[in-house]
């Protein structure tokens, strides 16, 4: 395979500020475990409080960026992946650039005057609650995408992956890339990403939906999607099937839905059928935290997809990557994968 940026991601680059906190901290800031939200005024003091009260780790994150980094790590092919998003001209932004370079991802960041976005990762037990303060990440504009050196990345890529979170920032950029993918018979993929995306960004999500060749998500997001669309079913297999059968803009690729359910089997819906793939279970004592597990699953999945492997191999690679990530703090990984 040519290594010139075959997989391109776009999203919100965020520096994860991760700490093990207690239930009291979640309650104080009205946070739910296993959820992701955007920071409001009332959440802003929590970043400093985390840093002063708990032992915090800084890890370059953001859902799409995590998935692309993991795909790059799994592929071990220089320059196979690219990524675009908006960071600030500050020390966190520098940290992000350094991290991406180490990961071998070809990043084209827009650099903004506002501070680099951060995401509080509040770990309680083996669950995590995410609160994103987008800041500079929120300033991505379609003009950056249209610059010849950046659009060249889009032209070269054959696969595109964008987490649903980016719908809150630049739906115009998403539409432009998804329309390009449909016109050129390339593969365009998105993630449901969070219940709030399915609820409060339903209109923009619905607009891009016909262009999605693959839809990723977890069981909570799938159920929220079902509720918002008035499907009146909580059955994840049924929901995955319905998602795969929503109208498509181009008939080149059929839509495939991939829903993870933590330790329960991965649900894959395509061609009017549902398949279940059990995941490798990890003994409880080996579990460090679940932050980045879903992103890692997608990254592993994408790494085999760009190599044109069958779907069961993609799922196996996704489960492998997620398994590695949950044994470490944040979305980090050892130097080389031992995926066979």
WOWO-V45479 format. One record per pair of residues at least 12 apart in sequence whose C-alpha atoms are under 10 Angstrom apart, sorted by the first residue. I is the first residue (numbers start at 1). GAP is how many residues later the second one is. Records with the same first field share a line. If there is no record, write none. Layout:
I->GAP / GAP
//
This chain:
1->76 / 79 / 305 / 306
2->75 / 76 / 77 / 78
3->72 / 74 / 75 / 76 / 77 / 78
4->73 / 74 / 75 / 76 / 77 / 78 / 102 / 149 / 152 / 153
5->72 / 73 / 74 / 75 / 76 / 77 / 78 / 100 / 101 / 147 / 148 / 149 / 150 / 151 / 152 / 153 / 154
6->73 / 74 / 75 / 76 / 147 / 148 / 149 / 150 / 151 / 152 / 153 / 154 / 300 / 301
7->61 / 64 / 65 / 72 / 73 / 74 / 75 / 76 / 146 / 147 / 149 / 150 / 151 / 152 / 153 / 154 / 180 / 295 / 296 / 298 / 299
8->56 / 57 / 60 / 72 / 73 / 74 / 75 / 76 / 97 / 98 / 99 / 145 / 146 / 147 / 148 / 149 / 150 / 151 / 152 / 153 / 154 / 180
9->55 / 56 / 57 / 58 / 59 / 60 / 72 / 73 / 74 / 75 / 76 / 98 / 145 / 148 / 150 / 151 / 152 / 153 / 154 / 180 / 181
10->53 / 54 / 55 / 58 / 72 / 73 / 74 / 75 / 76 / 97 / 98 / 99 / 130 / 135 / 150 / 151 / 152 / 153 / 156 / 160 / 163 / 164 / 167
11->51 / 52 / 53 / 54 / 55 / 72 / 73 / 74 / 75 / 126 / 127 / 129 / 150 / 151 / 152 / 153 / 154 / 155 / 156 / 158 / 159 / 163
12->49 / 50 / 51 / 52 / 53 / 72 / 73 / 74 / 75 / 104 / 105 / 106 / 120 / 122 / 123 / 124 / 125 / 126 / 127 / 128 / 150 / 151 / 153 / 154 / 155 / 156 / 157
13->47 / 48 / 49 / 50 / 51 / 52 / 53 / 70 / 71 / 72 / 73 / 74 / 75 / 80 / 83 / 96 / 103 / 104 / 105 / 106 / 121 / 123 / 124 / 125
14->45 / 46 / 47 / 48 / 49 / 50 / 51 / 52 / 71 / 72 / 73 / 78 / 79 / 82 / 102 / 103 / 104 / 105 / 106 / 118 / 119 / 120 / 121 / 122 / 123
15->42 / 43 / 44 / 45 / 46 / 47 / 72 / 77 / 78 / 80 / 81 / 101 / 102 / 103 / 104 / 105 / 106 / 117 / 118 / 119
16->40 / 41 / 42 / 43 / 44 / 45 / 46 / 101 / 102 / 103 / 104 / 105 / 106 / 114 / 115 / 116 / 275 / 314 / 315
17->30 / 33 / 34 / 38 / 39 / 40 / 41 / 42 / 43 / 44 / 101 / 102 / 103 / 104 / 105 / 113 / 114 / 115 / 313
18->29 / 32 / 33 / 36 / 37 / 38 / 39 / 40 / 41 / 101 / 102 / 103 / 104 / 105 / 110 / 112 / 273 / 311 / 312
19->31 / 32 / 34 / 35 / 36 / 37 / 38 / 39 / 101 / 102 / 103 / 104 / 105 / 109 / 310 / 311
20->30 / 34 / 35 / 36 / 37 / 101 / 102 / 103 / 104 / 105 / 106 / 107 / 108 / 269 / 309
21->29 / 32 / 33 / 34 / 35 / 100 / 101 / 102 / 103 / 104 / 107
22->32 / 100 / 101 / 102 / 103
23->99 / 100 / 101 / 102
25->21 / 24 / 25 / 97 / 99
26->20 / 96 / 97 / 98 / 103
28->14 / 15 / 18
29->13 / 14 / 15 / 16 / 17
30->12 / 13
31->12 / 91 / 97 / 98 / 99 / 100
32->90 / 95 / 96 / 97 / 98
33->89 / 90 / 91 / 92 / 93 / 94 / 95 / 96 / 97
34->88 / 89 / 90 / 92 / 93 / 94 / 95 / 96 / 160 / 186 / 256 / 257
35->92 / 93 / 94 / 95 / 96 / 158 / 159 / 160 / 161 / 185 / 186
36->83 / 84 / 85 / 92 / 93 / 94 / 95 / 96 / 129 / 157 / 158 / 159 / 160 / 161
37->82 / 92 / 93 / 94 / 95 / 96 / 128 / 157 / 158 / 159 / 160
38->81 / 92 / 93 / 94 / 95 / 96 / 127 / 130 / 158
39->79 / 80 / 81 / 91 / 92 / 93 / 94 / 95 / 96
40->91 / 92 / 93
41->92
43->77 / 88 / 89 / 90
44->87 / 88 / 89
46->74 / 85
47->71 / 72 / 73 / 74 / 84 / 86
50->70 / 71 / 72
56->64 / 65 / 66
57->64 / 272 / 273
58->34 / 37 / 60 / 61 / 62 / 63 / 272
59->33 / 36 / 37 / 40 / 59 / 60 / 270 / 271 / 272 / 273
60->32 / 33 / 35 / 36 / 37 / 38 / 39 / 40 / 58 / 59 / 270 / 271 / 272
61->35 / 38 / 39 / 56 / 57 / 58 / 231 / 234 / 269 / 270 / 271
62->23 / 55 / 56 / 57 / 70 / 72 / 75 / 101 / 103 / 230 / 233 / 269
63->99 / 100 / 101 / 102 / 103 / 128 / 130 / 229 / 231 / 232 / 233 / 235 / 268
64->19 / 20 / 21 / 97 / 98 / 99 / 100 / 101 / 102 / 126 / 127 / 129 / 231 / 232 / 234 / 235
65->17 / 18 / 19 / 20 / 35 / 40 / 42 / 96 / 97 / 98 / 230 / 234
66->34 / 226 / 227 / 228 / 229 / 230 / 232 / 233 / 264 / 265 / 266
67->94 / 95 / 96 / 225 / 226 / 227 / 228 / 229 / 230 / 231 / 232 / 233 / 234 / 235 / 236 / 254 / 264
68->12 / 13 / 14 / 15 / 32 / 35 / 36 / 37 / 93 / 94 / 227 / 228 / 230 / 231 / 232 / 234 / 235
69->12 / 13 / 14 / 30 / 31 / 33 / 34 / 35 / 36 / 37 / 226 / 227 / 230 / 231 / 262 / 263 / 264
70->33 / 35 / 222 / 225 / 226 / 227 / 228 / 229 / 230 / 231 / 232 / 233 / 248 / 251 / 252 / 255 / 261 / 262 / 263 / 267
71->32 / 34 / 224 / 225 / 226 / 227 / 228 / 229 / 230 / 231 / 232 / 233 / 234 / 235 / 246 / 247 / 250
72->31 / 32 / 33 / 34 / 227 / 228 / 230 / 231
73->30 / 31 / 32 / 226 / 227 / 230 / 248 / 260 / 261 / 262 / 263 / 264
74->225 / 226 / 227 / 228 / 229 / 230 / 243 / 244 / 246 / 247 / 262 / 263 / 264 / 265
75->224 / 225 / 227 / 228 / 229 / 231 / 232 / 261 / 262
76->27 / 28 / 227 / 260 / 261
77->27
78->25 / 26 / 27 / 28
79->24 / 25 / 26 / 27 / 28
80->24 / 25 / 26 / 77 / 223 / 226
81->23 / 24 / 25 / 26 / 72 / 76 / 78 / 79 / 222
82->18 / 22 / 23 / 24 / 25 / 26 / 71 / 72 / 75 / 78
83->17 / 22 / 23 / 24 / 25 / 26 / 67 / 70 / 71 / 77 / 78 / 79
84->22 / 23 / 24 / 25 / 26 / 56 / 60 / 61 / 66 / 69
85->22 / 23 / 24 / 25 / 26 / 51 / 52 / 53 / 54 / 55 / 56 / 59 / 60 / 81 / 84
86->22 / 23 / 24 / 25 / 26 / 28 / 30 / 31 / 48 / 49 / 50 / 51 / 52 / 53 / 54 / 55 / 58
87->22 / 23 / 24 / 25 / 26 / 27 / 28 / 29 / 30 / 31 / 47 / 48 / 49 / 50 / 51 / 52 / 53
88->21 / 22 / 23 / 24 / 25 / 26 / 27 / 28 / 29 / 47 / 48 / 49 / 51
89->21 / 22 / 23 / 24 / 25 / 26 / 27 / 47
90->21 / 22 / 23 / 24 / 25 / 26
91->24 / 25
92->23 / 24 / 25 / 26
93->16 / 18 / 19 / 22 / 23 / 24 / 43
94->22
95->21
96->13 / 20
97->12
103->232
106->47
107->43 / 46
108->36 / 37 / 41 / 42 / 45
109->28 / 31 / 35 / 36 / 41
110->26 / 27 / 29 / 30 / 31 / 33 / 34 / 35 / 40
111->25 / 26 / 28 / 29 / 33
112->23 / 24 / 25 / 26 / 27 / 28
113->22 / 23 / 26
114->20 / 21 / 22 / 23 / 24 / 25
115->18 / 19 / 20 / 21 / 22
116->17 / 18 / 19 / 20 / 21 / 22
117->15 / 16 / 17 / 18 / 19 / 20 / 21
118->13 / 14 / 15 / 16 / 17 / 18 / 19
119->12 / 13 / 14 / 15
120->12 / 13
121->170 / 209
122->169
123->165 / 166 / 167 / 168 / 206 / 207
124->165
125->162 / 163 / 164 / 165
126->158 / 161 / 162 / 163 / 164 / 165 / 200
127->161 / 162 / 163 / 164
128->161 / 162 / 163 / 164
129->161 / 162
130->161
134->34 / 35
137->29 / 32
138->28 / 30 / 31 / 32
139->30 / 31
140->26 / 29 / 30 / 33
141->28 / 29 / 30 / 31 / 32
142->28 / 29 / 30 / 31 / 32 / 34
143->30
144->29
145->28 / 29 / 31 / 32
146->27 / 30
151->26
154->22 / 23 / 26 / 27
155->22 / 25 / 26 / 29
157->24 / 29 / 30
158->23 / 26 / 27 / 28 / 29 / 30 / 148
159->22 / 26 / 27 / 28 / 29 / 30 / 143 / 146 / 147
160->14 / 17 / 18 / 21 / 26 / 27 / 28 / 29 / 30 / 52 / 53 / 142
161->13 / 16 / 17 / 26 / 27 / 28 / 29 / 30 / 51 / 53 / 54 / 137 / 138 / 141
162->12 / 15 / 16 / 26 / 27 / 28 / 29 / 30 / 31
163->26 / 27 / 28 / 29 / 30 / 31 / 52 / 53 / 54 / 132
164->25 / 26 / 27 / 28 / 29 / 30 / 33 / 34 / 37 / 40 / 41 / 51 / 52 / 53
165->25 / 26 / 27 / 28 / 29 / 31 / 32 / 36
166->24 / 25 / 27 / 31
167->30 / 34 / 35 / 37 / 38 / 41
168->29 / 32 / 33 / 36 / 37
171->33 / 34 / 36 / 37
172->32 / 36
174->14 / 16 / 30 / 34 / 37
175->29 / 32 / 33 / 34 / 36
177->34
178->12 / 30 / 31 / 32 / 33 / 34 / 35 / 71
179->29 / 31 / 32 / 70 / 71
180->31
181->30 / 31 / 32 / 69
182->28 / 29 / 30 / 31 / 66 / 67 / 68 / 69 / 70 / 71
183->66 / 67 / 69
184->68
185->65 / 66 / 67 / 68
186->27 / 66 / 67
187->24 / 25 / 26 / 27 / 65 / 66 / 119
188->23 / 24 / 25 / 26 / 27 / 65 / 67
189->20 / 22 / 23 / 24 / 25 / 26 / 27 / 66 / 67 / 68 / 113
190->15 / 18 / 19 / 21 / 22 / 23 / 24 / 25 / 26 / 27
191->21 / 23 / 24 / 25 / 26 / 27 / 30 / 66 / 67 / 68 / 103 / 104 / 107
192->13 / 23 / 24 / 25 / 26 / 28 / 29 / 30 / 32 / 33 / 67
193->23 / 24 / 25 / 27 / 28 / 29 / 101 / 102
194->23 / 24 / 26 / 27 / 28 / 30 / 31
195->22 / 23 / 25 / 26 / 27 / 28 / 29 / 30 / 33
196->25 / 28 / 29
197->24 / 27 / 28
198->23 / 24 / 25 / 26 / 27 / 28 / 29 / 30 / 31
199->22 / 25 / 26 / 28 / 29 / 30
200->28
202->23 / 26 / 27
206->23 / 40
208->40 / 41
209->34 / 37 / 38 / 39 / 40 / 46
210->36 / 37 / 38 / 39 / 40 / 45
211->36 / 37 / 38 / 39 / 40 / 42 / 44
212->32 / 34 / 35 / 36 / 37 / 38 / 41 / 42 / 43 / 44 / 45
213->31 / 35 / 36 / 37 / 38 / 39 / 40 / 41 / 42 / 43 / 44
214->29 / 30 / 39 / 40 / 41 / 42 / 43 / 44 / 55 / 56
215->25 / 28 / 29 / 40 / 41 / 42 / 43 / 44 / 53 / 54
216->24 / 40 / 41 / 42 / 43 / 44 / 52 / 78 / 79 / 81 / 82
217->23 / 40 / 41 / 42 / 43 / 44 / 50 / 77 / 78 / 81
218->18 / 40 / 41 / 42 / 43 / 44 / 48 / 49 / 76
219->15 / 16 / 17 / 18 / 20 / 21 / 40 / 41 / 42 / 43 / 45 / 47 / 48
220->14 / 16 / 39 / 40 / 41
221->15 / 38 / 39
222->12 / 13 / 14 / 15 / 16 / 17 / 18 / 21 / 37 / 38
223->12 / 13 / 16 / 17
225->14 / 18
226->12 / 13 / 14 / 16 / 17
227->12
236->23 / 24 / 25 / 31
237->20 / 21 / 22 / 29 / 30 / 31 / 32 / 36 / 37 / 38 / 39
238->29 / 31 / 35 / 36
239->18 / 20 / 28 / 30
240->16 / 17 / 18 / 19 / 27 / 28 / 29 / 30 / 32 / 33 / 34
241->14 / 15 / 16 / 17 / 26 / 27 / 28 / 29 / 30 / 31 / 32 / 33
242->15 / 27 / 28 / 30
243->12 / 13 / 14 / 15 / 26 / 27
244->12 / 13 / 14 / 24 / 25 / 26 / 27 / 28 / 29
245->12 / 24 / 25 / 26 / 27
254->16 / 17
255->14 / 15 / 16
256->12 / 13 / 14 / 15 / 16 / 18 / 55
257->12 / 13 / 17
258->12 / 16 / 17 / 18 / 40 / 43 / 57
259->17 / 35
260->16 / 17 / 19 / 33 / 34 / 37 / 38 / 55 / 58 / 59
261->17 / 18 / 33
262->17 / 19 / 28 / 31 / 32 / 57 / 60
263->15 / 16 / 17 / 18 / 19 / 56
264->12 / 13 / 14 / 15 / 16 / 17
265->12 / 13 / 14 / 15 / 54
266->12 / 13 / 49 / 50 / 52 / 53
267->48
268->43 / 44 / 47
275->37
276->36
277->35 / 38 / 39 / 42
278->37 / 38 / 41
279->36 / 37 / 39 / 40 / 41 / 43 / 44
280->36 / 39 / 40 / 42 / 43
281->38 / 42
282->41 / 42 / 44 / 45
284->43
285->42
286->37 / 40 / 41 / 42
287->36 / 37 / 38 / 39 / 40 / 41 / 42
288->37 / 38 / 39 / 40 / 41 / 42
289->36 / 37 / 38 / 39 / 40 / 41 / 42
290->32 / 33 / 35 / 36 / 37 / 38 / 39 / 40 / 41
291->31 / 34 / 35 / 37 / 38 / 39 / 40 / 41
292->30 / 33 / 34 / 36 / 37 / 38 / 39 / 40
293->25 / 26 / 28 / 29 / 30 / 31 / 32 / 33 / 34 / 37 / 38
294->24 / 25 / 27 / 28 / 31 / 32 / 37
295->23 / 26 / 27 / 30 / 36
296->21 / 22 / 23 / 24 / 25 / 26 / 27 / 28 / 29 / 30 / 35 / 36 / 37
297->17 / 18 / 19 / 20 / 21 / 22 / 23 / 24 / 25 / 26 / 27 / 28
298->16 / 17 / 19 / 20 / 21 / 23 / 24
299->15 / 18 / 19 / 20 / 22 / 23
300->13 / 14 / 15 / 16 / 17 / 18 / 19 / 20 / 21 / 22 / 39
301->12 / 13 / 14 / 15 / 16 / 17 / 18 / 19 / 20 / 21
302->12 / 13 / 15 / 16
303->14 / 15
304->12 / 13 / 14
305->12
316->23 / 24
317->22 / 23
320->17 / 18 / 19 / 20
321->12 / 16 / 17 / 18
324->13
//
